Each structure stands twice: as structure tokens, then as C-alpha cells.
Amino acid sequence: MAHHGHNWTHQYYRQMLATDISPGILELAAANARKAGLNNIEFKVADAENLDLSAENFDTAICRLGVMLCPNPAKVLDGMHRALKPGAKACALVFSPPDKNLSAGVLMQLAMKHTDMA
């Protein structure tokens, strides 16, 4: 469930799954992965609040700048936890809601306006 991984991630994971609700974002991520020579990443359109992933199947779950964009962040974290093997680790990078982080709100409005996220 690593999303928007950096080039060093392929050294630590045999297989990675990148998920996003936007097919366009995943197409861009897949193109970047190909350019970087990364061939161990699967890309899957998925709703973070309703992850359709096998239970106890992942060693690590990483969500970078996604949890706080969902109406029900607790449901996202529950889904990540369900997909993890016992004892596995999860990491989430988040920022405050748009009403407390004006720059993030403006960026999200622009993203929604100019992508298929609307």
C-alpha cells in the first residue's frame, strides 16, 4: 500500500502495491516507476475508505498525504490495519484539515478542479 514511493523503496520491498482513487494519478505514478526502472510495483485504483485487500497480507502500509483527505479517516486506518500481517508496521503522513491549513485547502481545490478527482 505504499503510495508515491521514492526510488530507494524498491531495495527494501520485493513487491509493492500503490493505490489511489484517481486512475490519472496512478497512470502518472506507473509512468514514473517505468522511467525509474522499477518493475516491482502493482498499481490499483482503490477507495481508501473501502480497501478491497486481503486481510493480513502486507508487511508495511504507508499512506502519504491521503488519510486526511477522506471523510472518515478512522475507516482508512482500520482498512490499513486489517491488511497488515500481525506485527507489521504502518506509517501515515498527514496535515491539518483545510480549515486549519489554508495552503492545503487551496492546493486541494486546484487539484480537484484540474483532475478527475472532482
C-alpha positions, 0 to 999 in steps of 0.5 A, a space after each residue: 500500500 505504499 503510495 508515491 514511493 521514492 526510488 530507494 523503496 524498491 531495495 527494501 520491498 520485493 513487491 509493492 502495491 500503490 493505490 489511489 482513487 484517481 486512475 490519472 494519478 496512478 497512470 502518472 505514478 506507473 509512468 514514473 516507476 517505468 522511467 525509474 526502472 522499477 518493475 516491482 510495483 502493482 498499481 490499483 485504483 482503490 477507495 481508501 475508505 473501502 480497501 478491497 485487500 486481503 486481510 493480513 497480507 502486507 508487511 508495511 502500509 504507508 499512506 502519504 498525504 491521503 488519510 486526511 483527505 477522506 471523510 472518515 479517516 478512522 475507516 482508512 486506518 482500520 482498512 490499513 490495519 486489517 491488511 497488515 500481517 500481525 506485527 507489521 508496521 504502518 506509517 501515515 503522513 498527514 496535515 491539518 484539515 483545510 480549515 486549519 491549513 489554508 495552503 492545503 485547502 487551496 492546493 486541494 481545490 486546484 487539484 480537484 478542479 484540474 483532475 478527475 478527482 472532482 
